[in-house]
Amino acid sequence: MTEVEEMCDRVIFLNLGKIFAVDTPQGLARRNSMSKLELMIEDGLKRLVEMAKKEHFTYLEKNRFITITLPEEKIASFLTEIGSRGIVFTEIEIVRPSLEDFFLSVSHGRSS
């Protein structure tokens, strides 16, 4: 899917010969509003896990790293809340949805 994102201006997805999605690769990716916030926590990991649970965000914790899946529009307020609670992180990456994420989300439950 990475090559499709790089090479194509428009993408068409078919299911059983019928078109079910047509858009730019970026437009299709944006239909999946969930992003991943990846942080390396120096202090406050337990507090951060509590925040993620309270907000019902999916998270994956390993060592001092945590990846939290949340709506893109909530990232800024979540980071502000992290700072107000004294949680210290040393690395951050925001991974926005890709065309592959869109494909995987729509392919679950569709017959081939």
N, C-alpha and C positions, 0 to 999 in steps of 0.2 A: 504494500500500500504506500510505502514511502516514495517509491518511484512514480506512482500515480499522482501523488500530491505534488511532486516536483515537475512532472511533465505535462499534466493535463489542465486545461482551463475549465472544463466541465466534466462531470462524472454522471453516469447513469447506472443505477442498480436495478437489476431485473430479478423477479421471482416467478418461476413457472411461466416465463415468457412475457410477463407483464411488468411494465415500469412501475417501481414503487418509490423511487427517489431520483431527482435530477437537480443538480446544483453545482457550484464550484466546490473543490475539495475543502476549502476553508468553511464554506457555508454549511456543508454537510457535517463537518467536525463540530461546528458551533451548535448544532442541534442537540448534542450531548453537552449539557451545561455543567457537568461535574468536572472539576479539575483536581489535581493532586498537589498538595503542599508537602514538600519534603524538607525536613529540618534535622539538623544535628543539635541535640540539646546538651548544653553544658550544665544547666541547673534548672530543676523544676519539672522533670519528666513526668513524675506522678501527677502533678497539678495539671499538666497538659493533657494527659490521658483522661483525667476527670472531666476536663472541659470538653474533650471530644465525645466522651460518653454522654454528658449532659445535653449536648447539641445533637446527639444521635448521628454523628459523623462516623463513617467507617474509618478505621485506622489500622495500621500495621506497624508494630514496634519491634525493633531488633537492635540490641546493644543500646547505643545512645541515639540512634536514628529513629525517626517516626515519619510515616507517610500518612497523611490525613486526606480523605476524599471528601470534598465539599463543593457546594456551588461556587462558581467563580466570583459572583457578586458578593460573597460573604468573606472572601479572603482578607480584604483590608480591615474589616471590623474584627475578624478573628485575630489577626496579627496585633492590632491595637490592644485587644483584651489580653493577649499573651504578655505584652509589655507591661500592662497595668498590674498584672499578677506577679511580676518579677521573674518570669520565666526567661532564661537566657539561652539563645541559640547562636551557634558559630557558623553554621552553613544554612543556606536556604535555596530552594529551587521550586519554581511553580511550573508544573507540567500541565499544559492545556490539552484538551481532548484532540485526538487526531482522527484522520479519516478511518484508520483501523478501529478506533474506539467506536465510531459510528457504525461501521460494518458489524462489529461484534455485538453491539447492542440491538441492532435490528435483526440480525441473523438468529438470535436465540428465539425459539418459538416459531420460526418459519420453517416450513418443510422444503426439502430440496428435490 
